[in-house]
Amino acid sequence: MMEDHFTITNASEEHLPAILDIYNEAILHTTAVYQEQTHTLSMRKKWFEEKQQAGLPVFVAIFQNKIAGFSTYGPFRNWPGYRFTVEHSVYVATNFQGRGIGKKLVSALIDYAKQQGMHSIVAGIDAAGQASIGLHLSLGFKEVAFFKEVGYKFGRWLDLKFLQLLLE
C-alpha cells in the first residue's frame, strides 16, 4: 500500500495548480461536488488567500512530488452560534483513490480542528458516494441527515447525506 510513502503537509501557493486540477476533475466527472462549472487558477488563488486570512487549514497529500489530494474546512454556517462547528472537504486524484490518502487527509483535519477548539465536524456527501461514506464512518463519523433530491447534476436529482463527528 502506498499510504506509508506519502506525506501530509500544509498547502502552499505552488500546490494550487494541482489542487485546481483535482477539484476540476471532481466537478467534471463526479457528484462529489455539486458544482457544474470548472474553476480557474485565479479563483483557486482567491480561495486559498481567504483560507489563509481566516486561519483555516488546507492540507495536501504528496506522493513522489505529486499532489495526490487535498483537504480543508470552513464554517458550517456563518452565524456566531455555529462557530465551533466546521464543514470539511476532501478530494483525492482519481489515480490515487483507494490507497488511504483520503483517510490521512481527513485525520489531519480532525487533529487540526481539535487543536483549534472545534467541537464538531460535518461532512456533506453525495448519498451515492459509498467510498467516501465508508471512509468517514471508519473515522467515527455518524450519519445524521439524509436530504432527498436537493442537488441536480448530470441530468438527475441527487441525494445528500450529512455525517458528523463530535470531537472530544
Secondary structure in CASP SS format (residue, H / E / C, confidence):
PFRMAT SS
TARGET T0000
AUTHOR 0000-0000-0000
METHOD secondary structure of the structure
MODEL  1
M C 1.00
M H 1.00
E H 1.00
D H 1.00
H H 1.00
F C 1.00
T E 1.00
I E 1.00
T E 1.00
N E 1.00
A C 1.00
S C 1.00
E H 1.00
E H 1.00
H H 1.00
L H 1.00
P H 1.00
A H 1.00
I H 1.00
L H 1.00
D H 1.00
I H 1.00
Y H 1.00
N H 1.00
E H 1.00
A H 1.00
I H 1.00
L H 1.00
H H 1.00
T C 1.00
T C 1.00
A C 1.00
V C 1.00
Y C 1.00
Q C 1.00
E C 1.00
Q C 1.00
T C 1.00
H C 1.00
T C 1.00
L H 1.00
S H 1.00
M H 1.00
R H 1.00
K H 1.00
K H 1.00
W H 1.00
F H 1.00
E H 1.00
E H 1.00
K H 1.00
Q H 1.00
Q H 1.00
A C 1.00
G C 1.00
L C 1.00
P C 1.00
V E 1.00
F E 1.00
V E 1.00
A E 1.00
I E 1.00
F E 1.00
Q C 1.00
N C 1.00
K E 1.00
I E 1.00
A E 1.00
G E 1.00
F E 1.00
S E 1.00
T E 1.00
Y E 1.00
G E 1.00
P E 1.00
F C 1.00
R C 1.00
N C 1.00
W C 1.00
P H 1.00
G H 1.00
Y H 1.00
R C 1.00
F C 1.00
T E 1.00
V E 1.00
E E 1.00
H E 1.00
S E 1.00
V E 1.00
Y E 1.00
V E 1.00
A C 1.00
T H 1.00
N H 1.00
F H 1.00
Q C 1.00
G C 1.00
R C 1.00
G C 1.00
I H 1.00
G H 1.00
K H 1.00
K H 1.00
L H 1.00
V H 1.00
S H 1.00
A H 1.00
L H 1.00
I H 1.00
D H 1.00
Y H 1.00
A H 1.00
K H 1.00
Q H 1.00
Q C 1.00
G C 1.00
M C 1.00
H C 1.00
S E 1.00
I E 1.00
V E 1.00
A E 1.00
G E 1.00
I E 1.00
D E 1.00
A C 1.00
A C 1.00
G C 1.00
Q H 1.00
A H 1.00
S H 1.00
I H 1.00
G H 1.00
L H 1.00
H H 1.00
L H 1.00
S H 1.00
L C 1.00
G C 1.00
F C 1.00
K E 1.00
E E 1.00
V E 1.00
A E 1.00
F E 1.00
F E 1.00
K E 1.00
E E 1.00
V E 1.00
G E 1.00
Y E 1.00
K E 1.00
F C 1.00
G C 1.00
R E 1.00
W E 1.00
L E 1.00
D E 1.00
L E 1.00
K E 1.00
F E 1.00
L E 1.00
Q E 1.00
L E 1.00
L E 1.00
L C 1.00
E C 1.00
END
